[in-house]
Structures are given as C-alpha cells and as structure tokens.
Amino acid sequence: MGASAESLENLPVTLREHLAVVSPTDTEALLEQCGIEVPVKLFQVLMISGWYGIKGK
C-alpha cells in the first residue's frame, strides 16, 4: 500500500500540471462571473476553501 517510489518522485510534476491554485480574490471573481451575486467564503483549511452563494435571477 501507499505510493510507489516512482510516483513520489514524479509528485512535483504531477501537482504542477494538474493542480490549479486560485487566489480567494480570483475565486470570488470567477463565482461572480458565473452569476453568484454575493459569494461568501465559509471556511478554509490549508489551501482548500469552501464557498457559498445564491445564483442571481
């Protein structure tokens, strides 16, 4: 079980190519562009954030 030596060696490349890190300001702007009128950040744990919003009519 666990990660193989090869997958651990490739981890930095995998994260760089597949993980998108978006700032809270950019995330809020993206939500607003999608029609969420007042996005509210509910929580943040390390780099994971939870947002709440109601789409406008």
C-alpha positions as CSV (number, residue, x, y, z in Angstrom):
1,M,0.0,0.0,0.0
2,G,1.0,3.6,-0.3
3,A,2.8,5.4,-3.0
4,S,5.5,3.9,-5.1
5,A,8.9,5.4,-5.3
6,E,8.3,6.4,-8.9
7,S,5.0,8.2,-8.1
8,L,6.7,10.1,-5.2
9,E,9.5,11.1,-7.5
10,N,7.0,12.4,-10.1
11,L,4.8,14.2,-7.5
12,P,6.1,17.7,-8.0
13,V,5.5,17.5,-11.8
14,T,2.1,15.9,-11.3
15,L,1.0,18.7,-8.8
16,R,2.3,21.4,-11.1
17,E,0.5,20.1,-14.1
18,H,-2.8,19.0,-12.5
19,L,-3.4,21.3,-9.5
20,A,-4.8,24.7,-10.0
21,V,-4.2,27.2,-7.2
22,V,-6.6,30.2,-7.4
23,S,-6.4,33.1,-5.0
24,P,-9.5,33.9,-2.9
25,T,-9.9,37.1,-4.8
26,D,-9.8,35.3,-8.2
27,T,-12.2,32.6,-6.9
28,E,-14.7,35.3,-5.8
29,A,-14.4,37.0,-9.2
30,L,-15.0,33.7,-11.0
31,L,-18.1,33.0,-8.9
32,E,-19.4,36.4,-9.6
33,Q,-18.9,35.9,-13.3
34,C,-21.0,32.7,-13.1
35,G,-23.9,34.7,-11.6
36,I,-23.3,34.2,-7.9
37,E,-24.2,37.7,-6.6
38,V,-22.6,37.6,-3.2
39,P,-20.1,34.7,-2.8
40,V,-19.3,34.0,0.9
41,K,-16.2,32.1,2.0
42,L,-17.4,29.7,4.6
43,F,-14.1,28.1,5.6
44,Q,-10.5,27.5,4.7
45,V,-8.3,24.6,5.7
46,L,-4.8,24.9,4.4
47,M,-5.3,25.6,0.7
48,I,-8.9,24.2,0.4
49,S,-11.8,26.8,0.7
50,G,-15.5,26.3,0.9
51,W,-17.8,29.0,-0.7
52,Y,-21.5,29.6,-0.5
53,G,-23.6,31.7,-2.8
54,I,-27.0,32.0,-4.4
55,K,-27.2,32.5,-8.2
56,G,-29.0,35.6,-9.2
57,K,-32.1,35.6,-11.4
